[in-house]
Each structure stands twice: as structure tokens, then as C-alpha cells.
Amino acid sequence: MASAQAEVRPWPALWALVVGFFMILVDSTIVSVATPAILADFGTDVGNVIWVTSAYLLAYAVPLLVTGRLGDRVGPKKMYLTGLTVFTLASLWCGLTSSIAMLIVARVIQGLGASMVTPQTMAVITRVFPPDQRGKAMSLWGATAGVAILVGPILGGVLVDGLGWQWIFFVNIPVGLIGFVLALRLVPDLPTQRHKFDLLGVALSTIGLFLLVFGIQEGQKYDWGTIRGPISVWSLIIAGVAVLALFVFWQARNRTEPLLPLALFRDRNFSLANISITTVGFAVTALAFPLMLYAQAVRGLSPTEAALLLAPMAVISGVLAPFVGRLVDTTPPRYIAGFGLLCEVGALFWLSRIISPELPIWQLLLPMALMGVANGFMWAPLGSTATRNLPLHQAGAGAGVYNTTRQVGAVLGSAGIAVLMESRLAHNLPAMPGGAGASEGAAIGGQLPPALQQGFSDAMAQSLLLPAGVLLIGLVAALLFTKPVRRAAQPQSGDLEGLRG
């Protein structure tokens, strides 16, 4: 037992895993700053380009329940390496596409690869770190998640300006290769556990999420009316909700091994953390689109200059991560997470009040800095609280559920913000010359003429109220956390035996 325990090197393993995790989360937001360039290159509209992000997020979210369980069955290391390979090859395909349709298809494959990778990082943390050290480990995981989502637009801006939008995907190839080698050498082979797979649950969750997201995102395009024949936008949304309700009913009735173990939600903190992280995923994904369009269409900033508006968030979040990690192991999580969520809500409301054509840039940086504080305090306590009380044999399932709810929030955030932006633009601005909508004209033609800038700014400011309002739900959930149960300081022996690395 002592020799087996000595072979466990959790921190090198975690550092290796977060390389791929970082790359995958960067791709959740990197497209936002490239939206105008992709619009111009393919001659399409904002709704189609947002599908480049939504397709990735949807393909990322739906399989997470399965891939978390697969990690338990075949081993998190094997699943991670397989997913990283799929993701890296799909990145090459994305960069080589010549049509918006093929780019969306390639992004779906990318999302499938990402869904194989993400649950394995949390599962490894739960299985190789003792409970009293998981706060520090989750602070690294949380900092990676927070900084990656913020770095995406910054890196995207630099690449779009310097090399073209295709390089936001090509850059993944060397990073993916490095991540593969590190994981192969440093991540241990953990013992596996047999699981059955709920194929009906997979089908119901996939169909329900797709109908819901497609209906929400395409609603404005079809004026919330008929799409074709008897099919309407609202019928798709209602059908999606109904199928998801049927999915939950089936999970409750499935007596073998359901895809979504509802027993996990008996833990109050797990349930509340899932609510909170859903709202965080929604807000962080949603805020980038109106902010980047405002910066480029109204202020005339280049993609790099627009993305650098997010720099204070990324820097402050990264600096705070070690400090917050120490707090997570000693301080009730409701205070840490609640403070972070409150700062994020305040920053979004602040932005919505000040965005205008004449606003000095330095004043924009103040709420962005507050968002950095928010991200530094949100991610680690939410992740640690969700996983701390999970039994080790359900580590993969719990990580899959947690990451699924985060990604479902991101998908709904992408779809919801697209609808609200187009709605507010239609309300605040007349059609552009030649029949193009304001958003398309702005993105393709560069900076808007002065007469349209105020209306466009107002539309983007009003759109930011949506993620702010959604985050209030997450704030209430975080404030209801209870103090985590203290457990033994060592992982269970089953996870230490048979490690080969």
C-alpha cells in the first residue's frame, strides 16, 4: 500500500490534464471575436455564425453524461487521450473548411472530442486527491476554466488580425500534441469499473436538447412563427422541453443504471452547485458576443484591440486563483462563491449602464476588472462543492453531470443572447441599405456610421441584462450551500492499487 501510494503523483497528472482542458475551453469563446471576419469571408449572417459556437457547445454538452461514465469504465486516461486526438484532428478540419456549413459540421466533431476530455479532469481530481486537498486542486481546475474562457477572445483577436480566422483552429494542433504527450507520460492508469449504458436516455437527452436550442436560436430568424408546414418555432421548443421531461422521468424509472443518476442530487450542495454553474456557463458565453460586436462595430476596434478589453478579467482571475484555492479548503463555500457571483452580476449591470458610442475605453476596463475578481472567486468553490461529497465510484458520473449542466448553460447562453441581440437590433435600428439587418451590415462593413452607433450600443447594452438576470439565480443557489462533510484525508485504496505511472 505504501509503495502504491508513493507512485501517485496527483499534481503532475493534473497539470498534464489541464493543458488539454484549457485548449478545449478556449474554443468555447474564441469564435466570438472572429464573428465579423467569418461573416465577411462566407457572406453569411449573424445567426449562422453563432451556430459555429452553438454547434460546438451542443455537441460538447450532450455526450458528457456518457463520456463521464465511459471514463469510469475504460479509464479516464484512455478517454482523455482519445478525446484529445479527435479534438485536434477536428481543429485541422475547421481551419481547412471552405463553407459555413462544413465549418459547423467540423465544430460538431470538435465538440464530441471535447466531451470526452472534460469529465476526466474532474474525475481524476476526485479519485487521486484527498478531500482536504481538493480545494487547491479545484482552484487550478477552476482557474483554468475561468482564464481559458476569457483568453479565448484575446487569443482569437491576435490570430484573426495577424494570420486570419482559420488560425484560431490551427493553433490547437501543436497544443493538442503537447497535451497528448504530457498526459501519456504523467496521468496514471486508474482502476476501471463496469457500467451499463442507458441508450434510451442518450437518445432522449440528445433529441430534447437539440430541439430546445434549435428552436430558441432560430426563433428570431423565423419571427417566432412557422418554419415549414406544421412545424413552428414554438412547437420545437415545447417538444424539446417535453422530451427532456420524458428523459428525467425515464431516469427516475430506470432501475439498472440510468444515464443521469438522480441519487446524486440528494446531496444538497451537488444540486445547488449544478444550478450555479449552469448560470455561470450561460453568462460567460453570452457576454462575449454583444461586447465584441460593440467594440468592433461601434468603437471601430480591431479584433485584437476588442479582445484586449477582456485582459483585466484574465489577469486578475489568474492572480486570485492560488489565494482562492487556499480559502476553499477552510472557508464555507457559500461566502466565496456568493461573493464571486455577486461581483459578476454587478459588473454586467455596470456595463449595461455605461456602454455608449462616446464612452472612454478606460471606463470599460473598470467593470471588466470586477469581472476578473468574480471569475477568480466563482469557479473553484463551485467545482469543489459539487464534487467533495461524491462517492469515488461515482466520480465520473458526477463530473459528467456537473460539466453537462455547465455546457447546457453555455449552449442556452449562446442561443439566448443571439435571439435577444437580433431582437434589440431590430427594435433600435432600421434595416441597413440593400435589405441587410443592422448586425450583418455592421459586421461586414466594419464600423457603423455615426447615425446608427447609439442604437447599436443600446441594443448591445440591453442584451447584457440577460446574463446578469440569469446569474442572480446562480447567486441565490450558492448562498444556500451547506458546510461540506469532512471525510478521511486519503483516497480510497481501490484508486491507489494497480496504478502504473
Order of alpha helices (4+ residues) and beta strands (2+ residues): alpha-alpha-alpha-alpha-alpha-alpha-alpha-alpha-alpha-alpha-beta-beta-alpha-alpha-alpha-alpha-alpha-alpha-alpha-alpha-alpha-alpha
